[in-house]
Amino acid sequence: MLKRRIYQCLSAAGLALAIAACKTPELVVKNESRRVPTSYNNTVQDSTSTARVRWQEFFTDPNLKALIDTALQNNQELNITLQEIEISRNEIRARQGEYLPFVGLGAKAGVDKVGRYTLQGATEESVDIKPERRTPDPLTDFQVGAFATWEVDIWHKLRNAKKAAVSRYLASVEGRNFMVTNLIAEIANSYYELLALDNQLAIVKQNIEIQSNALEIVRLQKEAARVTELAVRRFEAQVHNTRSIQYTLQQRITETENRLNFLVGRYPRPITRNDEAFNDAVPQAIRAGVPSQLLSNRPDVRQAEQNLVAAKLDVQVARANFYPSLGISGAVGLAAFRPGLLITTPESMLFSLAGDVAAPLINRNGIKAVYLNANAQQTQAVYNYERTLLNAYIEVANQLSNISNLEKGYDEKAKQVQALNESSTISNSLFRSARADYSEVLFTQREALESKFDLIETRMQQLNAKVNIYRALGGGWN
């Protein structure tokens, strides 16, 4: 009776300890917010989004499309990302194999000398065994068989680990898509910059010719005593200044060409392009859609979402470490002290089957730390998701405002260029008739050159804004 009471008390104590061991620490869990405004900057709501347009249709310049197509094949950074995707795919295979039985084949051979006056030696001496089956001395041991181990996934710890690996694989795919979007945008912006530099260089060369002709006229007027040497020197300085601008532009063209070659993964070579297409490249109408479409269109938002899913699964995996685990192991095979006896069955057969249950009981600080770290990483993933979504919305809102303001600014710049071109013609006529000072001609020419540069710069910014809004909306990867 007393013994029974003792057993009951020990059982109750063991059960209480087991329940206490399975208790997990309290966590402060943060949930992500997926709310976004209903529109961009109070614009008219439209469900059609330019992000749905494929990049082959969005960009019309055949030379630009050829560059993008080559970059998608040869860009080194993009190919590095593809290998990261392959690593993530292999991680799924590894996680999937963890919750399946591990089965192996093995063979073993050994030799052992047992003392005559040991228990095993005395026992063998007293047992009457036929000479051909008597244990040899020293004792040899030959084994061959199969063995298996399996952790039963009671709490779905291993399955959740596999699901987390799948989510990280999907995140790596979205990361690759985001890189494709950025790569296409960077190539397009650099290409438009190259066209702008070509047009600026053409304007500079035209101005050098015009200024050189003006310099010759001033020299003739000096010989006729109509102007002084000061005017000649001022016109000459203006020509040299414009020529220095020419060399600066040529260097920028070289660097921009090399940047494009680097993006497409090849050594420097001339970039095929049509400079005249720059002036005719009018940004097409952009449809921003509604902000909620960023959740499905933006690869970086989708990547952050998959990382968040993986972080939540990691918390579940870490929680399962507090619970008991069940392991099953078994083996079957043949064993004998002579190789010839291995085929003698059932005497040479052996098998084993065992199961074990284990749960953490005392000093669980390591498991708690892993659990708390997993929750902290989940909270980080929530903040990263919300930050990525907020950044996506702000990028779109900024570019929509930029497109509107650049359109108005371009119209004003075009009017400025027209007015300065007319004033330049007038100042030259007045100077020839001695009704205007040479300084007025110089200032007018300089302002006309700067205004033309600014007009081309504004056109390039318009084209860049078109590319940037396409990228911000999440276009280019699908």
C-alpha positions in Angstrom: 0.0 0.0 0.0 2.8 2.4 0.9 4.7 1.5 -2.3 1.6 2.2 -4.3 1.2 5.6 -2.6 4.9 6.4 -3.4 4.3 5.5 -7.1 1.3 7.7 -7.2 3.1 10.7 -5.7 6.0 10.2 -8.1 3.7 10.0 -11.1 1.9 13.2 -10.0 5.1 15.0 -9.5 6.4 13.9 -12.9 3.2 15.0 -14.6 3.4 18.4 -12.9 7.0 18.8 -14.0 6.1 17.8 -17.5 3.3 20.3 -17.7 5.5 23.0 -16.3 8.2 22.1 -18.8 5.7 22.6 -21.7 4.7 26.0 -20.6 6.0 28.7 -22.9 6.9 32.3 -22.0 4.4 35.1 -22.7 5.1 37.1 -25.8 4.1 40.6 -27.0 3.1 39.9 -30.6 2.9 42.8 -33.2 0.6 42.3 -36.2 1.3 44.0 -39.5 -0.9 46.8 -40.9 -1.8 46.5 -44.6 -3.8 49.7 -44.7 -2.9 52.2 -47.4 -4.6 55.4 -48.6 -7.4 55.1 -51.1 -5.6 57.3 -53.7 -2.3 59.1 -54.4 -2.2 62.8 -53.4 -6.0 63.0 -53.8 -5.9 62.1 -57.4 -8.8 60.6 -59.3 -9.1 56.9 -58.4 -8.5 54.6 -61.4 -8.1 50.8 -61.1 -6.0 50.5 -64.2 -2.2 50.4 -63.5 0.7 50.9 -65.9 2.6 48.3 -63.8 0.7 45.6 -65.7 2.3 46.6 -69.0 5.3 44.4 -70.0 8.5 46.2 -70.4 8.8 45.1 -74.0 5.6 47.2 -74.6 6.4 50.0 -72.2 9.7 50.9 -73.9 9.4 51.6 -77.7 13.0 52.3 -78.6 14.5 49.2 -80.2 18.0 50.0 -79.1 16.9 50.4 -75.5 15.0 47.1 -75.6 18.1 45.3 -77.0 20.2 46.6 -74.1 17.6 45.5 -71.6 17.3 42.0 -73.1 21.1 41.6 -73.1 21.3 42.7 -69.5 18.7 40.2 -68.4 21.0 37.5 -69.7 24.4 38.7 -68.8 24.2 41.0 -65.8 26.5 39.5 -63.1 24.5 40.8 -60.1 21.3 39.3 -61.5 23.1 35.9 -62.1 24.4 36.0 -58.5 20.8 36.4 -57.3 19.7 33.4 -59.4 22.3 31.3 -57.4 20.8 32.6 -54.2 17.4 31.4 -55.4 19.0 28.0 -56.0 20.4 27.9 -52.5 17.0 28.7 -51.1 15.5 25.9 -53.2 18.0 23.4 -51.8 17.1 24.6 -48.3 13.6 23.4 -48.9 14.9 20.0 -49.9 16.9 19.8 -46.7 14.0 20.8 -44.5 11.7 18.3 -46.3 14.1 15.5 -45.6 14.2 16.2 -41.9 10.6 15.0 -41.2 11.0 11.8 -43.3 12.7 8.7 -41.9 16.5 8.5 -42.3 17.3 5.0 -43.7 20.9 3.7 -44.3 22.8 0.6 -45.1 25.9 -0.5 -43.3 28.5 -3.2 -42.8 30.8 -3.8 -39.9 33.8 -6.0 -39.1 35.7 -6.3 -35.9 37.8 -8.5 -33.6 37.6 -8.9 -29.8 39.7 -11.0 -27.4 37.8 -12.0 -24.2 39.6 -13.1 -21.1 39.2 -16.8 -20.0 38.3 -15.9 -16.5 35.7 -13.3 -17.4 32.0 -13.9 -17.2 31.6 -14.1 -21.0 34.7 -16.3 -21.4 33.5 -18.7 -18.6 30.0 -18.9 -20.1 31.3 -19.8 -23.6 33.6 -22.4 -22.1 30.7 -24.2 -20.3 28.3 -24.2 -23.3 28.6 -27.2 -25.6 28.8 -25.9 -29.1 29.7 -27.9 -32.2 33.3 -27.3 -33.3 32.3 -25.8 -36.6 30.2 -23.2 -34.8 32.3 -22.7 -31.8 33.2 -19.1 -31.0 36.7 -18.3 -32.4 39.3 -16.9 -30.2 40.0 -14.0 -30.7 36.4 -13.3 -31.5 35.6 -11.8 -34.8 32.4 -10.0 -35.6 30.8 -9.4 -39.0 27.5 -7.5 -39.5 25.5 -6.2 -42.4 22.1 -4.6 -42.3 19.8 -1.6 -42.5 19.1 1.0 -39.9 16.5 3.8 -39.7 15.7 6.8 -37.4 12.7 8.9 -37.5 11.6 11.9 -35.4 7.8 11.9 -35.4 6.7 15.5 -36.2 4.0 15.6 -33.5 3.9 19.4 -33.1 4.6 20.2 -36.8 8.0 21.6 -35.9 9.7 20.1 -39.0 6.8 20.9 -41.3 6.7 24.5 -40.2 10.5 24.7 -40.7 10.0 23.5 -44.3 7.2 26.0 -44.8 9.5 28.8 -43.6 12.1 27.6 -46.1 9.5 27.7 -48.8 8.6 31.3 -47.8 12.2 32.4 -47.9 12.6 30.8 -51.3 9.6 32.8 -52.6 11.1 35.9 -51.0 14.4 35.3 -52.9 12.3 35.0 -56.1 10.6 38.3 -55.3 14.1 39.7 -54.6 15.2 38.7 -58.0 12.1 40.3 -59.5 12.8 43.5 -57.7 16.3 43.5 -59.0 15.0 43.0 -62.5 12.8 46.0 -62.1 15.6 48.2 -60.8 18.0 46.9 -63.5 15.6 47.8 -66.3 15.0 51.2 -64.7 18.7 51.9 -64.3 19.4 50.9 -67.9 16.6 53.1 -69.3 17.7 56.1 -67.2 21.3 55.7 -68.3 20.2 55.3 -71.9 18.1 58.5 -71.8 21.0 60.3 -70.1 23.2 59.3 -73.0 20.8 60.6 -75.5 20.6 63.9 -73.6 24.3 64.2 -73.5 24.5 63.6 -77.3 22.0 66.3 -77.9 23.8 68.7 -75.6 27.1 68.0 -77.4 25.4 68.7 -80.7 24.2 72.1 -79.4 27.7 72.9 -78.1 29.3 72.2 -81.4 26.7 74.4 -83.2 27.4 77.2 -80.7 31.2 76.8 -81.2 30.7 77.3 -84.9 28.4 80.3 -84.3 30.8 81.8 -81.8 33.8 81.2 -84.1 32.0 83.1 -86.9 31.2 85.9 -84.5 34.8 86.0 -83.4 35.9 86.5 -87.0 33.4 89.3 -87.4 34.6 91.0 -84.3 38.2 90.8 -85.6 37.2 92.4 -88.8 35.4 95.1 -86.9 38.5 95.7 -84.9 40.5 96.2 -88.0 37.9 98.7 -89.1 38.4 100.4 -85.7 34.7 99.8 -84.8 35.5 97.8 -81.7 38.5 97.4 -79.4 40.8 94.5 -78.6 38.8 93.9 -75.4 35.8 92.8 -77.5 38.0 90.4 -79.5 39.4 88.9 -76.3 35.9 88.5 -74.7 34.6 86.7 -77.8 37.7 84.5 -77.9 37.3 83.6 -74.3 33.7 82.6 -74.9 34.8 80.2 -77.7 37.4 78.6 -75.4 34.8 78.2 -72.6 32.4 76.5 -75.0 35.1 74.1 -76.2 35.9 73.1 -72.7 32.2 72.3 -72.2 32.5 70.1 -75.3 35.3 68.0 -73.7 33.4 67.7 -70.4 30.4 66.3 -72.3 32.5 63.9 -74.2 33.9 62.5 -71.0 30.4 62.1 -69.5 29.3 60.3 -72.7 32.2 57.9 -72.3 31.4 57.2 -68.7 27.7 56.8 -69.4 28.4 54.3 -72.2 30.7 52.3 -70.0 28.1 52.3 -67.2 25.6 50.8 -69.7 28.1 48.3 -70.8 28.7 47.3 -67.2 25.0 46.8 -66.6 24.6 44.6 -69.6 27.7 42.5 -68.5 30.2 43.3 -71.3 33.4 45.2 -71.9 33.2 48.8 -73.2 32.0 49.2 -76.7 30.0 51.9 -78.5 26.3 52.0 -77.6 24.0 51.9 -80.6 21.4 54.7 -80.3 19.4 57.2 -82.3 19.9 60.7 -81.0 17.0 62.1 -82.9 14.6 59.9 -81.0 15.3 61.8 -77.8 13.4 64.9 -79.0 10.4 62.8 -80.1 10.3 60.7 -77.0 7.2 62.1 -75.3 6.4 60.3 -72.0 3.2 58.3 -72.4 0.3 58.7 -70.1 0.8 56.9 -66.8 -2.0 55.2 -65.0 -1.2 54.8 -61.3 -4.1 52.6 -60.3 -5.0 52.4 -56.6 -2.4 52.1 -53.8 -3.7 48.7 -52.7 -2.3 47.3 -56.0 1.2 47.9 -54.6 0.6 44.8 -52.4 0.6 42.6 -55.5 2.6 44.6 -58.0 5.7 45.6 -56.0 8.2 42.8 -55.8 9.9 44.3 -52.7 6.5 44.4 -50.9 5.9 40.8 -51.8 9.4 39.9 -50.7 8.8 41.6 -47.3 5.5 39.7 -47.0 7.1 36.3 -47.6 9.9 37.1 -45.1 7.2 38.0 -42.6 5.4 34.7 -43.2 8.7 32.8 -42.6 9.4 34.8 -39.4 6.0 33.8 -38.0 6.7 30.1 -38.8 10.0 30.4 -37.1 8.2 31.4 -33.9 6.1 28.3 -34.1 9.2 26.1 -34.7 10.9 27.7 -31.7 7.7 27.1 -29.5 7.7 23.4 -30.4 11.1 23.0 -28.7 9.3 23.3 -25.3 7.2 20.2 -26.1 8.2 16.5 -25.8 9.7 15.0 -28.9 9.2 11.4 -30.0 12.0 9.5 -31.8 11.8 6.0 -33.3 14.8 4.0 -34.3 15.2 0.5 -35.6 17.6 -1.8 -37.3 17.5 -5.2 -39.1 20.4 -7.3 -40.4 22.7 -10.3 -40.1 25.6 -10.8 -37.6 28.0 -13.7 -37.1 31.6 -14.3 -36.0 32.4 -16.0 -39.4 31.4 -14.5 -42.8 30.1 -17.9 -43.9 27.6 -18.0 -41.1 25.9 -14.7 -42.1 23.6 -16.6 -44.4 22.6 -19.0 -41.7 19.1 -17.8 -40.6 17.4 -17.3 -38.3 20.5 -17.8 -36.0 22.4 -14.9 -37.6 19.5 -12.5 -37.8 19.2 -9.5 -35.5 16.8 -6.6 -35.2 16.0 -3.8 -32.9 13.2 -1.3 -32.4 13.1 1.5 -29.9 11.2 4.7 -29.2 12.1 7.5 -26.9 10.2 10.5 -25.6 12.2 13.5 -24.3 11.2 17.0 -23.1 13.2 19.8 -21.6 12.7 20.0 -17.9 15.4 22.1 -16.1 17.6 25.0 -17.4 15.6 25.9 -20.5 17.3 29.3 -20.9 18.7 28.3 -24.3 15.3 27.3 -25.6 13.7 30.5 -24.2 16.4 32.6 -25.8 15.7 31.1 -29.2 12.0 31.5 -28.8 12.3 35.2 -27.7 14.8 35.9 -30.6 12.3 34.4 -33.1 9.6 36.7 -31.8 11.9 39.7 -32.0 12.8 38.8 -35.6 9.1 38.5 -36.3 8.6 42.0 -35.0 11.4 43.2 -37.1 9.8 41.6 -40.2 6.5 43.4 -39.4 8.2 46.8 -39.2 10.2 46.0 -42.4 7.0 45.1 -44.2 5.2 48.3 -43.1 8.3 50.4 -43.9 8.5 48.8 -47.4 4.8 49.4 -48.1 5.1 53.0 -46.9 8.2 53.6 -49.0 6.4 52.2 -52.1 3.5 54.6 -51.6 5.7 57.6 -51.1 7.8 56.8 -54.2 4.7 56.6 -56.4 3.3 59.8 -54.9 6.6 61.7 -55.5 6.9 60.5 -59.1 3.3 61.5 -59.9 3.9 65.0 -58.6 7.3 65.1 -60.4 5.7 64.2 -63.7 3.1 66.9 -63.3 5.6 69.6 -62.4 8.1 68.6 -65.1 5.4 68.9 -67.7 4.6 72.4 -66.7 8.3 73.2 -66.3 9.1 71.9 -69.8 6.5 74.2 -71.3 8.0 77.2 -69.6 11.6 76.2 -70.6 10.6 75.8 -74.2 9.2 79.4 -74.2 12.4 80.6 -72.6 14.5 79.0 -75.3 12.3 80.5 -78.0 12.6 84.0 -76.5 16.4 83.7 -76.0 16.9 82.4 -79.6 15.0 85.5 -80.9 16.9 87.8 -78.6 20.2 86.3 -79.7 19.3 87.0 -83.4 18.3 90.5 -82.5 21.5 91.2 -80.5 23.7 90.0 -83.4 21.8 92.3 -85.8 22.1 95.2 -83.4 25.8 94.6 -82.9 26.5 94.6 -86.6 24.7 97.9 -86.9 26.6 99.3 -83.9 23.4 99.7 -82.0 24.3 97.1 -79.2 27.3 96.5 -77.1 29.4 93.3 -77.6 28.7 92.3 -73.9 25.0 92.1 -74.6 25.7 89.7 -77.5 27.9 87.6 -75.2 25.4 87.5 -72.4 22.6 86.6 -74.7 24.5 83.8 -76.4 25.4 82.4 -73.0 21.9 82.5 -71.7 20.6 80.9 -74.9 23.1 78.0 -74.6 22.2 77.5 -70.9 18.5 77.5 -71.7 18.9 74.9 -74.4 20.9 72.8 -71.9 18.2 73.2 -69.3 15.5 72.2 -71.9 17.3 69.0 -72.7 17.9 68.3 -69.0 14.2 68.8 -68.3 13.3 66.4 -71.2 15.7 63.8 -69.7 14.1 64.3 -66.3 10.7 63.7 -67.9 11.8 60.4 -69.4 13.4 59.4 -66.1 10.2 60.2 -64.3 8.4 57.9 -66.6 10.8 55.1 -65.9 10.8 55.8 -62.2 7.0 55.7 -61.9 6.9 52.5 -63.9 9.4 51.0 -61.4 7.6 52.5 -58.4 4.3 51.0 -59.4 6.0 47.6 -59.7 6.3 47.2 -63.4 9.0 45.5 -65.5 9.4 42.1 -63.7 6.3 40.1 -64.9 
